[in-house]
């Protein structure tokens, strides 16, 4: 009976189990998912993100999206946690633990604290938890755009050098193609294939 109970739990937590399995498989077969590998991760990731936003565009009504956009306090809180609270948590952790952790590892932790939120997984997890998907879409998109400016700025405070040159126009165009285009396509096709 305990085996059946564990199988039921795995089915309920399929996303977490899938992430653990993917991590294990990446450890065992690291070249399979690397850039240029058999899986062609450079394409699979972009296609996956496109599909997540397209499917949410198909499933969400324009009223739901409009309502999600209006929750300004939520957006400020999410972006504040992403770009202010997490870097400040690192500052405290660095003061308390920095003497016991190698400096390059601490710098890596800071980089993680300064990055924008993930795009597809934050939206997918919000949807699977029954949360506010339109707000998650907006905050994931906004976080990615703000991250273009804020992540290099935050890292430069710690590292002490300016950000490397990036093509801002190209980066914003790529983000629009990856996030907004599939969402708009999903909204346009919603009357034909939506709920």
GUGUZA-456337 format. One record per residue (C-alpha): residue number from 1; residue in one letter; x, y, z negated. Coordinates in nm, 3 decimals. Each point is the difference from the previous one (the first is absolute). Layout:
<rs>
+------+------+---------+---------+---------+
: resi : resn :      c1 :      c2 :      c3 :
+------+------+---------+---------+---------+
:  NUM :    A :       X :       Y :       Z :
...
+------+------+---------+---------+---------+
</rs>
This chain:
<rs>
+------+------+---------+---------+---------+
: resi : resn :      c1 :      c2 :      c3 :
+------+------+---------+---------+---------+
:    1 :    X :   0.000 :   0.000 :   0.000 :
:    2 :    X :   0.282 :   0.252 :  -0.069 :
:    3 :    X :   0.118 :  -0.040 :   0.362 :
:    4 :    X :  -0.344 :   0.100 :   0.129 :
:    5 :    X :  -0.002 :   0.297 :  -0.236 :
:    6 :    X :   0.340 :   0.115 :   0.134 :
:    7 :    X :  -0.113 :  -0.045 :   0.360 :
:    8 :    X :  -0.311 :   0.210 :  -0.069 :
:    9 :    X :   0.219 :   0.269 :  -0.158 :
:   10 :    X :   0.233 :  -0.004 :   0.303 :
:   11 :    X :  -0.299 :   0.042 :   0.232 :
:   12 :    X :  -0.126 :   0.293 :  -0.207 :
:   13 :    X :   0.343 :   0.166 :  -0.003 :
:   14 :    X :   0.085 :  -0.087 :   0.362 :
:   15 :    X :   0.169 :   0.334 :   0.071 :
:   16 :    X :   0.239 :  -0.029 :  -0.294 :
:   17 :    X :   0.071 :  -0.366 :   0.081 :
:   18 :    X :   0.064 :   0.097 :   0.362 :
:   19 :    X :   0.245 :   0.270 :  -0.107 :
:   20 :    X :   0.187 :  -0.247 :  -0.223 :
:   21 :    X :   0.008 :  -0.257 :   0.281 :
:   22 :    X :   0.124 :   0.263 :   0.249 :
:   23 :    X :   0.275 :   0.103 :  -0.244 :
:   24 :    X :   0.109 :  -0.361 :  -0.045 :
:   25 :    X :  -0.002 :  -0.067 :   0.376 :
:   26 :    X :   0.198 :   0.321 :   0.062 :
:   27 :    X :   0.258 :  -0.122 :  -0.250 :
:   28 :    X :   0.023 :  -0.344 :   0.161 :
:   29 :    X :  -0.011 :   0.123 :   0.363 :
:   30 :    X :   0.136 :   0.358 :  -0.008 :
:   31 :    X :   0.076 :   0.026 :   0.371 :
:   32 :    X :  -0.349 :  -0.102 :   0.110 :
:   33 :    X :  -0.158 :   0.329 :  -0.110 :
:   34 :    X :   0.294 :   0.233 :   0.059 :
:   35 :    X :   0.002 :   0.258 :   0.278 :
:   36 :    X :   0.055 :  -0.189 :   0.323 :
:   37 :    X :  -0.080 :  -0.332 :  -0.171 :
:   38 :    X :  -0.243 :  -0.264 :   0.122 :
:   39 :    X :  -0.297 :   0.172 :  -0.165 :
:   40 :    X :   0.083 :   0.344 :   0.148 :
:   41 :    X :  -0.085 :   0.178 :  -0.326 :
:   42 :    X :   0.049 :   0.339 :   0.166 :
:   43 :    X :  -0.317 :  -0.071 :   0.202 :
:   44 :    X :  -0.197 :  -0.211 :  -0.247 :
:   45 :    X :   0.015 :   0.271 :  -0.269 :
:   46 :    X :  -0.125 :   0.272 :   0.236 :
:   47 :    X :  -0.277 :  -0.224 :   0.134 :
:   48 :    X :  -0.103 :  -0.094 :  -0.355 :
:   49 :    X :  -0.020 :   0.364 :  -0.114 :
:   50 :    X :  -0.193 :   0.089 :   0.317 :
:   51 :    X :  -0.249 :  -0.282 :  -0.065 :
:   52 :    X :  -0.051 :   0.095 :  -0.367 :
:   53 :    X :  -0.091 :   0.358 :   0.092 :
:   54 :    X :  -0.205 :  -0.106 :   0.305 :
:   55 :    X :  -0.207 :  -0.246 :  -0.203 :
:   56 :    X :  -0.059 :   0.259 :  -0.272 :
:   57 :    X :  -0.106 :   0.244 :   0.273 :
:   58 :    X :  -0.252 :  -0.257 :   0.125 :
:   59 :    X :  -0.133 :  -0.084 :  -0.346 :
:   60 :    X :  -0.022 :   0.349 :  -0.153 :
:   61 :    X :  -0.279 :   0.240 :   0.087 :
:   62 :    X :   0.090 :   0.359 :   0.081 :
:   63 :    X :  -0.193 :   0.101 :  -0.314 :
:   64 :    X :   0.224 :  -0.222 :  -0.213 :
:   65 :    X :   0.311 :   0.151 :   0.159 :
:   66 :    X :  -0.133 :   0.355 :  -0.046 :
:   67 :    X :  -0.081 :  -0.072 :  -0.365 :
:   68 :    X :   0.348 :  -0.146 :  -0.054 :
:   69 :    X :   0.163 :   0.311 :   0.144 :
:   70 :    X :  -0.183 :   0.231 :  -0.242 :
:   71 :    X :   0.145 :  -0.147 :  -0.321 :
:   72 :    X :   0.278 :   0.260 :  -0.029 :
:   73 :    X :   0.080 :  -0.072 :  -0.367 :
:   74 :    X :   0.064 :  -0.365 :   0.082 :
:   75 :    X :   0.232 :   0.094 :   0.287 :
:   76 :    X :   0.201 :   0.237 :  -0.220 :
:   77 :    X :   0.026 :  -0.265 :  -0.270 :
:   78 :    X :   0.118 :  -0.273 :   0.240 :
:   79 :    X :   0.257 :   0.224 :   0.171 :
:   80 :    X :   0.110 :   0.137 :  -0.339 :
:   81 :    X :   0.064 :  -0.350 :  -0.131 :
:   82 :    X :   0.181 :  -0.096 :   0.319 :
:   83 :    X :   0.233 :   0.300 :   0.030 :
:   84 :    X :   0.017 :   0.140 :  -0.357 :
:   85 :    X :  -0.083 :  -0.265 :  -0.263 :
:   86 :    X :   0.202 :  -0.287 :   0.148 :
:   87 :    X :   0.318 :   0.208 :   0.047 :
:   88 :    X :  -0.043 :   0.132 :  -0.357 :
:   89 :    X :  -0.038 :  -0.356 :  -0.130 :
:   90 :    X :   0.333 :  -0.075 :   0.171 :
:   91 :    X :   0.161 :   0.302 :  -0.172 :
:   92 :    X :  -0.109 :  -0.133 :  -0.341 :
:   93 :    X :   0.110 :  -0.357 :   0.088 :
:   94 :    X :   0.335 :   0.131 :   0.123 :
:   95 :    X :   0.056 :   0.187 :  -0.329 :
:   96 :    X :  -0.092 :  -0.306 :  -0.206 :
:   97 :    X :   0.150 :  -0.280 :   0.212 :
:   98 :    X :   0.237 :   0.168 :   0.245 :
:   99 :    X :   0.310 :  -0.087 :  -0.204 :
:  100 :    X :  -0.090 :  -0.371 :   0.018 :
:  101 :    X :  -0.097 :  -0.026 :   0.369 :
:  102 :    X :   0.241 :   0.042 :   0.293 :
:  103 :    X :  -0.029 :   0.351 :   0.154 :
:  104 :    X :  -0.078 :  -0.126 :   0.351 :
:  105 :    X :  -0.283 :  -0.215 :  -0.135 :
:  106 :    X :  -0.140 :   0.300 :  -0.189 :
:  107 :    X :   0.024 :   0.203 :   0.321 :
:  108 :    X :  -0.193 :  -0.275 :   0.179 :
:  109 :    X :  -0.268 :   0.015 :  -0.269 :
:  110 :    X :  -0.022 :   0.376 :   0.046 :
:  111 :    X :  -0.040 :  -0.043 :   0.374 :
:  112 :    X :  -0.293 :  -0.234 :  -0.066 :
:  113 :    X :  -0.149 :   0.260 :  -0.235 :
:  114 :    X :   0.033 :   0.274 :   0.264 :
:  115 :    X :  -0.153 :  -0.195 :   0.289 :
:  116 :    X :  -0.359 :   0.059 :   0.114 :
:  117 :    X :  -0.257 :  -0.266 :  -0.073 :
:  118 :    X :  -0.030 :  -0.299 :   0.228 :
:  119 :    X :  -0.246 :   0.035 :   0.282 :
:  120 :    X :  -0.166 :  -0.329 :   0.080 :
:  121 :    X :   0.030 :  -0.178 :  -0.334 :
:  122 :    X :  -0.140 :   0.293 :  -0.201 :
:  123 :    X :  -0.304 :   0.014 :   0.228 :
:  124 :    X :  -0.038 :  -0.380 :   0.014 :
:  125 :    X :   0.027 :  -0.038 :  -0.379 :
:  126 :    X :  -0.246 :   0.284 :  -0.057 :
:  127 :    X :  -0.246 :  -0.166 :   0.238 :
:  128 :    X :   0.037 :  -0.343 :  -0.158 :
:  129 :    X :  -0.053 :   0.152 :  -0.346 :
:  130 :    X :  -0.318 :   0.175 :   0.115 :
:  131 :    X :   0.157 :   0.343 :  -0.043 :
:  132 :    X :  -0.036 :   0.326 :   0.190 :
:  133 :    X :   0.145 :  -0.101 :   0.338 :
:  134 :    X :  -0.047 :   0.340 :   0.172 :
:  135 :    X :   0.193 :   0.167 :  -0.282 :
:  136 :    X :   0.269 :  -0.269 :   0.023 :
:  137 :    X :   0.031 :   0.057 :   0.375 :
:  138 :    X :   0.030 :   0.375 :  -0.047 :
:  139 :    X :   0.252 :  -0.032 :  -0.283 :
:  140 :    X :   0.212 :  -0.259 :   0.180 :
:  141 :    X :   0.007 :   0.223 :   0.308 :
:  142 :    X :   0.062 :   0.320 :  -0.198 :
:  143 :    X :   0.271 :  -0.170 :  -0.204 :
:  144 :    X :   0.178 :  -0.108 :   0.318 :
:  145 :    X :  -0.009 :   0.352 :   0.143 :
:  146 :    X :   0.110 :   0.163 :  -0.327 :
:  147 :    X :   0.271 :  -0.264 :  -0.037 :
:  148 :    X :   0.166 :   0.129 :   0.318 :
:  149 :    X :   0.078 :   0.320 :  -0.189 :
:  150 :    X :  -0.003 :  -0.092 :  -0.368 :
:  151 :    X :   0.197 :  -0.327 :  -0.005 :
:  152 :    X :   0.317 :   0.152 :   0.154 :
:  153 :    X :  -0.041 :   0.304 :  -0.227 :
:  154 :    X :  -0.035 :  -0.211 :  -0.315 :
:  155 :    X :   0.291 :  -0.225 :   0.098 :
:  156 :    X :   0.217 :   0.305 :   0.069 :
:  157 :    X :  -0.060 :   0.118 :  -0.359 :
:  158 :    X :   0.153 :  -0.323 :  -0.130 :
:  159 :    X :   0.262 :  -0.069 :   0.268 :
:  160 :    X :   0.090 :   0.365 :   0.047 :
:  161 :    X :  -0.003 :   0.013 :   0.379 :
:  162 :    X :  -0.247 :   0.116 :   0.259 :
:  163 :    X :  -0.232 :  -0.235 :   0.180 :
:  164 :    X :   0.113 :  -0.162 :   0.320 :
:  165 :    X :  -0.142 :   0.136 :   0.320 :
:  166 :    X :  -0.333 :  -0.145 :   0.104 :
:  167 :    X :  -0.212 :   0.090 :   0.297 :
:  168 :    X :  -0.305 :   0.141 :  -0.179 :
:  169 :    X :  -0.222 :   0.017 :   0.308 :
:  170 :    X :   0.074 :  -0.358 :   0.100 :
:  171 :    X :  -0.053 :  -0.126 :  -0.355 :
:  172 :    X :  -0.337 :   0.177 :  -0.034 :
:  173 :    X :  -0.106 :  -0.130 :   0.342 :
:  174 :    X :   0.095 :  -0.355 :  -0.103 :
:  175 :    X :  -0.201 :   0.034 :  -0.323 :
:  176 :    X :  -0.304 :   0.127 :   0.191 :
:  177 :    X :   0.026 :  -0.287 :   0.248 :
:  178 :    X :   0.032 :  -0.253 :  -0.281 :
:  179 :    X :  -0.265 :   0.140 :  -0.238 :
:  180 :    X :  -0.244 :   0.241 :   0.162 :
:  181 :    X :  -0.032 :  -0.155 :   0.347 :
:  182 :    X :  -0.120 :  -0.341 :  -0.123 :
:  183 :    X :  -0.233 :   0.162 :  -0.254 :
:  184 :    X :  -0.157 :   0.222 :   0.269 :
:  185 :    X :  -0.023 :  -0.294 :   0.244 :
:  186 :    X :  -0.174 :  -0.203 :  -0.270 :
:  187 :    X :  -0.245 :   0.283 :  -0.063 :
:  188 :    X :  -0.073 :   0.034 :   0.374 :
:  189 :    X :  -0.055 :  -0.375 :   0.038 :
:  190 :    X :  -0.199 :  -0.030 :  -0.325 :
:  191 :    X :  -0.342 :   0.025 :   0.173 :
:  192 :    X :   0.096 :  -0.293 :   0.226 :
:  193 :    X :   0.185 :  -0.235 :  -0.236 :
:  194 :    X :  -0.052 :   0.142 :  -0.351 :
:  195 :    X :  -0.235 :  -0.116 :  -0.272 :
+------+------+---------+---------+---------+
</rs>
